[in-house]
Amino acid sequence: MFAILASAVNLALGFLVRGVIVKFGVMFAAWYLALELVSALVSYVPSVSALSDAMAAFPPMLWYMLELVRVDFGIPLMLSAMSTRFLIRRIPFIG
């Protein structure tokens, strides 16, 4: 009887250590690293005033060509398509 109880306790502790605690530690470390990486990368993103100053320097002919090829519609469309593709490939049974 004692051997059965010891085996059950050993099985439960093995599940907790391998299945729960280790995975929690790995996921917490990944979450924390991603959080710190994003906060570090935010400092490298240009401000809105820098972007508007850069766009103000565009010559009128360039603005005409950008409007002609509908860049204002195409860039958000491509960004959303690439992010959707990235997220779909992260689903284990699809990608």
N, C-alpha and C positions, 0 to 999 in steps of 0.2 A: 504494500500500500504506500509506504514511504517513497519507494522508487517511482511510482506513478506520479505522486505529488511533486517530487523533486524534478521529474522530467517536465511536468506542466509548468512549473515555475521557471525552469531553465528555458523553455520554449517562449514563455511570455517575456522574460527579460531579454532574450535574444532578439525577439521582434521589436521591443522597445529600443534597444541600443542600435540595432542595424536599420530598422525600418523607420523609426520616428526621430530619434535624437540626432543621428548623423545626417539624415536628410534635412532636418530643420537647420542644423548648423551650416550645411552647404548652401541652402537656399537663402538663409539670412546673410551669409557672406556675399553671395552674388547680388542680393538686393542692396546691401550697403555699398558695395563697389560700384554698382550702377548709379546709385544716388550720388556718390561722391564724384563720379566721372561726369555726370550731367552738370553738377554744380561747378566743376572745374571748367567745363567747356563753355558755360554761359559767359564767362569773362572774355572769351574770344569772339563772341558774336558781335558784329558791328551794331551800333545804335541806329535808330531810325533817322536821325539827322544826318549821319554819315551816308546812309543809303539814298536819302533824298538829294543830298549834295552831289553824289555820284551820278544820279539820274538827271539832275539838272545840267550836267556837263555834256549830255548826249546831244549831238547835232540834230537839227530837224529832219534831215534825210534818214537818219537812223530810226527816229521815232516813226517816220512814215513806213519804213520797211517792217518794223516791229508790229505796227498796227495792221499792215497788209497781210502778214502771215499769222495773225491772231496769237501772238505770244501771251497776251493777257489771259487767254483761255487755255492755251496749250501747256504752260508750265504747271498750273495747279492740277490739270488733268493728269500729266505725267507723274507728278509727285504723289497723287493719291493712288494711281495705278501701281507704282513701285512699292508704296507702303502696304497696299493690300496684298500684293504678291509676296512681300516679305512676311506678313502675318500669316498668310495661308500656308506658306512653306514651313512654318513653325508648328503646325498641327501635325501630330505624329502619324496618323493614319492616312493623311492626304498627301503631304509633301514627301 
